Amino acid sequence: MENTITMNGKEIATLAELRSNFDIEAAIALQKSGKLSEWLGKLYYESEAEAVRPYAFKEWNNTERKRFCSILGVDYAACLSRGDKAAFESNRQKLSEVTDDINILNNADAVAADQSQLAALINNGEKTIVLYKGEFSIPMSRSGITYYCVGAPKVSGLCTAGQYQKLGITVNGIDLPTEENKDTADSFRFAAQSNGYDFFYDEHSALANYFHKALSCYPMPCYCNIGMTSLSPTFRSKNECEKAKNAEIKRLYDKASSYLSPSAEHGFVRDAEARYTERITDTFEKIRDGLRASCEQNGKTALFDKIKNLCENAGRELRKQLTDEIKGSDYYKLYDLKYFLDRVDVIKDDYGEGWDPASRFLMHFAEGWIEYRYESLGSVEMELLDDIRSLSESFARDAHSVYTDYVKKIEEIAEEIGKSITIPDGTEVKDFFAGIVPVTDNGNDATYSALESMFKAPKASAPKPSGTANIIRI
């Protein structure tokens, strides 16, 4: 039958049939292969197909299972094993005695009554956890989790609501302190930064934030390719074969070495310089004219000239520093050419081997009965490519460090300027920057939206779960 999907040997033709014959493990297997979302799409269950599509790549903890069932309109509790279902219902009954909050009751499979059970749920990747009575300490290092406190649990080391927001944690059902604990300030800052929060946005002006957001990026490795080698031709002379082998290896070696040359157009230095310079100049050009006018109005012309020179001369300065980086270290060198030349031997093919002396004497006057060729250069090619790629990754980190230090100089000047043009409270970012970013075309709204997003600190990322576990009975 067309447009059906098979679940446990039964042909399923509609979403209603899927629900009535639902097996969560079979459904997960179907979605891991992408078949479930494809089937839903063919039947024009478009919202469900779109919602389950990402689940082909998800880590399947209990939280994701519940969301998956919810998307398909299936009761999660009905999908549990007999033992887990009994634990779920038992937990739900106990929770219902102290709360009628549906968000809590629906998470009866993620309830902790002590710190050990809490640790197990966190390690299992649960995103919603109920703290039931007992004593707990909520870890700052694990972000992306929502906690519900039920039955007046005792929770030590609580943070303020603002701190939890920066940690990517939500805590409900308990009074949070209004002042930060000075004794845990360093631990909090370290945890928030580890979870992806950037304190720069809290501590600097809007203009400095603009440059910081626009210029922040990950290290960018250089693309490396030294070309392919062909099979060895044959030679009448061993000396000719040796020369040809050495010439081909030297060609590969020179190609790999050229990536380490600061003057090579495709080299690490020029590649990093071009990409980082483009990022800086593009960022500055967007606000150049408006920023100049604002600086003139606020008596900051000298500072504008400083930031302008830094941005316009970024290419030259970065190339100089990157060149010093690659030339000043013995690390950025390949093994000696001789090492690679010695890796490949010349092979003699004697087609008269085993012949009687008379025949070999006659063959001596014929051509082609002894030929020479060199071994495959594949091992040399791969070793050179591995070496240069490894150096590329190392240089990418060093180049990013050089770039980051350079950006800090730009941010420092932007901060000095920004102190006099900080966005007033209650003013929309796009309204404020309307006086700085020129309105030149119909794309200005997109420009303002991009600017506005640059002043919002990124959300903390959640850690990956470590596996699934059976429901803990409280």
C-alpha positions in Angstrom: 0.0 0.0 0.0 1.3 3.5 -0.9 2.0 6.1 1.7 2.1 3.7 4.6 4.8 3.0 7.2 5.4 -0.3 9.0 5.5 -0.4 12.8 6.0 -3.8 14.5 4.9 -5.6 11.3 1.7 -3.6 10.8 1.0 -1.2 8.0 0.1 2.3 9.3 -1.8 4.6 7.0 -2.8 7.5 9.2 -1.6 9.5 12.2 -4.6 8.1 14.2 -3.5 4.5 13.4 0.1 5.5 14.5 -1.2 6.7 17.8 -3.4 3.6 18.5 -0.5 1.2 17.6 2.3 3.4 19.0 5.5 1.8 20.1 8.0 4.4 21.2 11.1 2.3 20.5 9.9 1.5 17.0 9.0 5.1 16.4 12.4 6.3 17.5 14.1 3.8 15.1 11.9 5.0 12.3 12.8 8.7 13.0 16.5 7.9 13.3 16.4 6.7 9.8 14.3 9.7 8.7 11.4 7.5 7.6 8.9 8.8 10.1 9.2 12.5 9.1 9.2 11.5 5.4 6.0 9.5 5.9 4.3 12.4 7.8 5.3 14.8 5.0 3.9 12.6 2.3 0.6 12.5 4.1 0.7 16.3 4.6 1.0 16.2 8.3 3.2 19.1 7.7 3.5 20.6 11.3 4.3 17.1 12.8 6.8 16.3 10.0 8.6 19.5 10.6 8.6 19.2 14.4 10.0 15.6 14.4 12.6 16.1 11.7 15.3 17.2 14.1 14.8 14.1 16.2 16.7 12.1 13.6 19.8 13.6 15.3 18.7 14.0 19.0 20.1 12.4 22.1 17.2 10.3 23.3 16.8 11.1 27.0 13.5 11.1 28.8 12.9 14.8 28.2 13.2 14.3 24.4 11.1 11.2 24.5 8.3 13.2 26.2 8.5 16.0 23.6 8.6 13.5 20.8 5.4 11.8 22.1 3.7 15.2 22.6 4.4 16.2 19.0 2.7 13.0 17.8 -0.2 13.4 20.2 0.7 10.3 22.1 0.5 9.8 25.9 4.0 9.4 27.1 3.1 7.4 30.2 1.3 4.8 28.1 4.6 4.2 26.3 6.6 3.2 29.4 7.5 -0.3 30.4 5.5 -1.9 33.1 8.0 -1.1 35.9 8.6 2.5 34.7 4.9 3.1 34.3 4.3 2.0 37.9 7.1 4.3 39.1 5.7 7.1 37.1 2.2 6.7 38.4 3.5 6.4 42.0 5.6 9.5 41.7 2.7 11.4 40.1 0.4 10.4 42.9 2.8 11.7 45.6 3.4 14.9 43.7 -0.4 15.5 43.3 -0.7 15.6 47.0 1.3 18.8 47.2 0.7 20.4 43.8 -1.7 20.5 40.8 0.8 22.1 38.5 0.6 20.1 35.2 4.2 20.9 34.3 5.3 19.1 37.5 2.9 16.2 37.3 3.9 15.5 33.7 7.6 15.2 34.8 6.9 12.5 37.4 9.6 10.4 35.6 12.3 13.0 36.5 11.9 13.4 40.3 14.8 13.5 42.7 14.4 13.0 46.5 18.1 13.4 47.3 21.3 14.7 45.8 22.3 11.2 44.5 19.1 10.9 42.5 19.5 14.5 41.2 23.0 13.6 40.0 21.6 10.6 38.1 19.0 12.7 36.4 21.5 15.4 35.4 23.9 12.8 34.0 21.1 11.3 32.1 20.5 14.6 30.3 17.2 15.5 31.8 16.1 19.1 31.0 13.3 19.3 33.5 13.8 18.0 37.0 11.5 18.0 40.1 13.2 18.4 43.5 10.9 16.7 45.9 11.5 17.4 49.6 15.0 16.4 50.6 18.2 18.5 50.6 19.9 19.6 47.4 22.6 21.7 45.8 21.9 22.8 42.3 25.1 22.7 40.2 26.1 25.9 38.4 28.1 24.0 35.9 25.1 22.3 34.1 23.1 24.6 32.1 19.8 24.3 30.1 17.9 22.7 33.0 14.6 23.8 34.6 14.0 22.8 38.2 10.7 22.6 40.1 10.9 22.6 43.8 8.0 20.7 45.4 7.4 19.9 49.1 9.6 22.6 50.5 13.0 21.0 49.7 16.1 22.6 51.3 18.4 23.9 48.5 21.8 25.3 49.5 24.0 27.7 47.6 21.2 29.3 45.7 21.9 32.1 43.1 19.9 35.1 42.3 17.4 35.0 39.4 19.7 37.1 37.3 22.6 34.7 38.0 20.6 31.7 37.0 19.6 33.4 33.8 23.2 33.9 32.9 23.9 30.2 33.9 21.1 29.1 31.6 19.2 27.6 34.5 15.6 28.1 35.7 14.5 27.5 39.3 10.8 27.5 40.2 8.9 27.0 43.5 11.5 28.5 45.9 12.4 32.0 47.0 15.7 33.0 45.5 18.1 35.5 47.1 18.1 39.1 45.9 21.8 39.7 46.5 24.7 37.7 45.0 26.8 35.6 47.3 30.3 37.1 47.3 31.8 33.8 48.5 30.6 32.1 45.3 31.2 35.0 42.9 34.3 33.5 41.2 32.7 30.1 40.9 29.5 31.6 39.4 31.5 33.7 36.8 33.6 30.6 35.8 30.5 28.4 35.4 28.6 31.1 33.4 31.5 31.6 31.1 31.9 27.8 30.7 28.3 27.6 29.8 28.7 30.2 27.1 27.8 33.5 28.8 29.9 36.5 27.8 30.2 39.0 30.5 31.6 41.6 28.1 28.0 42.7 27.3 27.3 43.5 30.9 30.4 45.5 31.5 30.7 47.6 28.3 28.9 50.3 26.3 26.6 49.6 23.4 29.2 50.6 20.9 31.9 48.3 22.3 29.3 45.5 22.4 28.6 46.1 18.7 32.3 45.6 17.8 32.7 42.7 20.3 29.7 40.8 18.9 30.5 41.5 15.2 34.2 40.6 15.5 33.9 37.6 17.8 34.5 34.3 15.9 36.1 30.9 16.2 39.6 30.1 14.8 39.5 29.5 11.1 41.8 26.8 9.8 43.3 27.2 6.3 42.2 24.9 3.5 45.1 22.6 2.5 45.6 20.5 -0.6 48.8 19.4 -2.2 47.3 17.6 -5.2 47.3 14.0 -6.3 50.1 11.9 -7.6 49.8 9.5 -10.5 51.4 6.0 -10.9 55.0 5.9 -11.7 56.0 5.7 -15.4 58.6 3.2 -16.4 62.3 4.0 -17.1 65.1 2.2 -18.8 67.6 3.7 -16.4 67.6 3.5 -12.6 69.2 6.9 -12.5 66.4 8.4 -14.6 63.8 6.8 -12.3 65.5 8.1 -9.2 65.6 11.7 -10.6 61.9 11.5 -11.6 60.9 10.2 -8.1 62.9 12.9 -6.4 61.4 15.6 -8.6 57.8 14.4 -7.9 58.4 14.2 -4.1 60.0 17.7 -4.2 56.9 19.0 -6.0 54.7 17.7 -3.3 57.0 19.0 -0.6 57.3 22.5 -2.1 53.5 22.6 -2.4 53.1 21.7 1.3 55.9 24.1 2.3 54.3 27.0 0.4 51.4 27.1 2.9 54.0 28.1 5.5 55.4 30.9 3.3 54.1 34.4 4.5 54.2 35.6 0.9 52.3 32.8 -0.7 48.8 33.9 -1.8 47.2 30.6 -0.6 49.5 30.4 2.5 48.3 30.4 6.1 49.4 34.0 6.7 47.7 35.6 3.7 44.6 33.4 4.2 44.1 34.4 7.9 45.0 38.0 7.1 42.4 38.3 4.4 39.6 36.7 6.3 40.1 38.5 9.6 40.8 41.8 7.8 37.5 41.5 5.9 35.6 41.0 9.1 37.1 44.1 10.7 36.7 46.4 7.7 33.1 45.3 7.0 32.2 45.8 10.6 33.7 49.3 10.7 32.3 50.4 7.3 28.7 49.8 8.5 29.0 52.6 11.0 31.9 54.7 9.7 30.0 57.8 8.6 27.5 57.8 11.5 30.2 57.2 14.0 32.3 60.0 12.7 29.4 62.4 13.0 28.6 61.2 16.5 32.2 61.6 17.5 32.4 65.1 16.1 29.3 66.1 18.1 30.7 64.6 21.3 34.3 65.9 20.9 35.7 62.4 20.3 37.3 63.1 16.9 40.7 62.0 18.0 39.3 58.6 19.2 37.5 58.2 15.9 40.7 58.7 14.1 42.3 56.0 16.3 39.6 53.4 15.7 39.5 54.3 12.0 43.3 53.7 11.7 43.1 50.4 13.6 40.4 49.2 11.3 41.8 50.5 8.0 45.3 49.3 8.8 44.2 45.9 10.1 45.5 44.0 7.1 49.0 45.3 7.2 49.3 45.0 11.0 47.8 41.5 11.1 50.1 40.3 8.3 53.2 41.6 10.1 52.2 39.9 13.4 51.2 36.7 11.7 54.4 36.6 9.7 56.4 37.0 12.9 54.3 34.2 14.4 55.1 31.7 11.7 58.8 32.8 11.1 59.6 33.1 14.8 58.8 29.4 15.6 60.7 26.3 14.7 57.3 24.5 15.1 56.1 25.7 11.7 58.5 23.6 9.6 58.2 20.3 7.8 60.6 17.4 8.2 63.7 17.7 6.0 63.1 16.9 2.3 65.6 14.0 2.5 63.3 12.3 5.0 60.6 12.0 2.4 63.0 11.2 -0.5 64.3 8.2 1.5 60.7 7.0 2.1 60.3 5.8 -1.5 62.4 3.1 -3.2 63.1 2.4 -6.9 61.8 -1.0 -8.1 63.6 -3.0 -10.7 61.3 -5.2 -13.0 63.4 -7.9 -14.7 61.2 -9.6 -17.2 64.0 -12.1 -18.0 64.4 -13.4 -14.5 64.6 -17.2 -14.5 65.5 -17.5 -18.1 68.5 -19.6 -19.2 71.8 -17.8 -19.7 71.6 -17.9 -23.5 68.2 -16.4 -23.6 69.1 -13.7 -21.2 72.2 -12.9 -23.4 69.9 -12.4 -26.4 67.4 -10.3 -24.4 70.3 -8.0 -23.4 70.1 -6.5 -26.9 66.3 -6.1 -26.8 64.5 -3.1 -25.3 62.1 -3.2 -22.3 63.2 -6.5 -20.7 64.5 -4.5 -17.7 62.5 -1.5 -16.5 62.6 0.7 -13.4 59.7 2.4 -11.5 59.3 4.0 -8.1 56.9 2.9 -5.4 53.6 4.6 -4.9 54.0 8.1 -3.5 50.7 7.8 -1.6 52.3 7.4 1.8 54.4 10.5 1.3 51.5 12.5 0.0 49.3 11.5 3.0 52.1 12.2 5.5 52.7 15.6 4.1 49.0 16.4 4.0 48.6 15.3 7.6 51.5 17.4 8.7 50.4 20.5 6.9 46.8 20.1 8.2 48.1 19.7 11.7 50.2 22.8 11.3 47.1 24.6 9.9 45.1 23.8 13.0 47.9 25.0 15.3 48.4 28.2 13.2 44.6 28.8 13.2 44.7 28.9 17.0 47.8 31.2 17.1 46.3 33.5 14.4 43.1 33.7 16.3 45.0 34.8 19.4 46.7 37.5 17.4 43.4 38.6 15.9 41.7 38.6 19.3 44.4 40.8 20.8 44.1 43.2 17.9 40.3 43.3 18.3 40.7 44.1 22.0 42.5 47.3 21.0 39.5 48.2 18.8 37.1 47.4 21.6 39.0 49.5 24.1 38.7 52.6 21.9 35.1 51.8 21.1 34.5 51.7 24.9 36.0 55.1 25.3 33.8 56.5 22.6 30.8 54.5 23.7 30.8 56.0 27.2 29.6 59.2 25.7 27.0 57.7 23.4 25.7 54.8 25.5 22.1 53.9 24.6 19.7 55.6 27.2 17.4 53.4 29.2 14.2 52.7 27.4 15.6 53.5 24.0 15.3 50.9 21.2 18.7 49.8 19.9 17.6 50.4 16.3 16.2 53.8 17.1 19.5 54.8 18.7 21.6 53.5 15.8 19.4 55.3 13.3 21.6 58.2 14.0 24.8 56.2 13.4 24.0 53.7 10.7 23.2 55.5 7.4 19.7 54.8 5.9 20.7 54.2 2.3 18.2 51.6 1.0 15.3 49.4 1.9 17.6 47.0 3.7 18.1 49.3 6.7 15.6 47.4 8.8 17.6 44.3 8.4 20.7 46.3 9.4 19.1 47.6 12.5 17.8 44.1 13.4 21.3 42.7 13.0 22.6 45.5 15.2 20.0 44.9 17.8 20.8 41.2 18.0 24.5 42.2 18.6 23.6 43.6 22.0 22.0 40.5 23.4 24.3 38.1 25.2 24.2 34.6 23.8 22.3 31.9 25.6 24.3 29.3 27.5 24.6 26.0 25.7 23.4 22.8 27.4 25.7 19.9 27.9 25.2 16.7 26.0 23.4 13.9 27.9 25.3 10.7 28.8 22.5 8.2 28.2 19.1 7.0 29.4 18.1 5.5 32.8 15.0 4.0 34.3 12.6 6.2 36.3 13.6 6.8 39.9 10.8 6.0 42.3 10.5 8.5 45.2 
